[in-house]
């Protein structure tokens, strides 16, 4: 008992006033390492990275183990010393460490030219679509005649001929984009009736670049959507589909969102919260939202917030951080989105009209510096994610596979990861994630994954910048 009080007092004394700004690594070193090892390998207390959990491995279980402790075994109840947010950040840290430990033991599917890469259901080969000449390719769209359109972040729209040759000249006269931080020219998609109407949609950072009083360049921008047609290699018939009021432009260089899908004549697209966290919860701002508009930009009268005078009528769902994957399940028309979490907490969400996806009031992540954000991972009235990834993958690009080229993967969802340099296969059955597998790893940051009309899977890579595709190994 005396010992316990001593530990508790020591613990209390050791936590400074701004306790919640303490980095999680420091918390661990101070309070946990003595018994669980500096490398989490175990000591008096067990290993925290070997994947063996005596008291359960779920978020809630590990949280409870730390919060309530096991006094008989000399593991104190840390809720007496640490805030809920701090305990939550320790849970995230342990998940990160366990993941790293597991990664070291696995043999990831790293494809090499000319070789077969094996995965659980299909073996594939990788083919290079474009090896050179692209600078930060961001998104790809497939034209009915076999050509492909590719955006480059700095603002160029490129054309790949049906025979695979990259046109050295970008399409002329495309909208001016603000290339700043994570923003620039991002999404490209074609209208579902492109063959008859020729509309191409672009999503990009739109704003101004000015020289500030200090002589430094100042940029203000926000994600916008436009459409046009390409005639004789020129952008023509330009129309704005959604151009937010300039007052919403931000100097931040982060979280632009974008990505488009079409359903029933409507266009859905995302705008990230631009670093303005709480703006995601504010329906009078376009940031941190997924929109639904008619294909020409008009607001559908039956949008969920169309009748609310304080809301932007184009909003379909809110509480998003930075959605950069959007795809429609061809089996039932449901809309799925992946979004970047902070440190931990990337999400896959099923997007429903009017729903709140919780950022930043609930999250499975913490601040990048390892200080806690909140202990809340769920709340009444907030949509729970269909999948959460801790550590974050930096999810980017998302598509369902159609066609019969990879029959055992048909209708699976494929997601890219920038930081993890992976393509992840996700199986969804009856609206739930039932299986996941990393099918490609370690050949560059994956910016976009797109299933081509011929059933092959295109992967846009950054660093090195190129496009490859997965074809079945025969
Ligand atoms: C004085 C030694 C000691 C300290 C300090 C300590 N632990 Fe423990 N911990 C233990 C012991 C012993 C167990 C095993 C208890 C049991 O089996 O019920 C344990 C169990 C756990 C478990 C459950 C493991 C499982 O297999 O389910 C977790 C999680 C955990 N500790 C995390 C922490 C964290 C995080 C800290 C720092 C905030 C910490 N511990 C500090 C001794 C310690």
Boltz pocket constraint, residues with backbone or C-beta under 6 A from the ligand:
constraints:
  - pocket:
      binder: B
      contacts: [[A, 27], [A, 28], [A, 31], [A, 32], [A, 33], [A, 34], [A, 35], [A, 36], [A, 44], [A, 45], [A, 46], [A, 47], [A, 48], [A, 52], [A, 53], [A, 54], [A, 55], [A, 56], [A, 62], [A, 65], [A, 66], [A, 70], [A, 73], [A, 74], [A, 75], [A, 76], [A, 78], [A, 90]]
      max_distance: 6.0
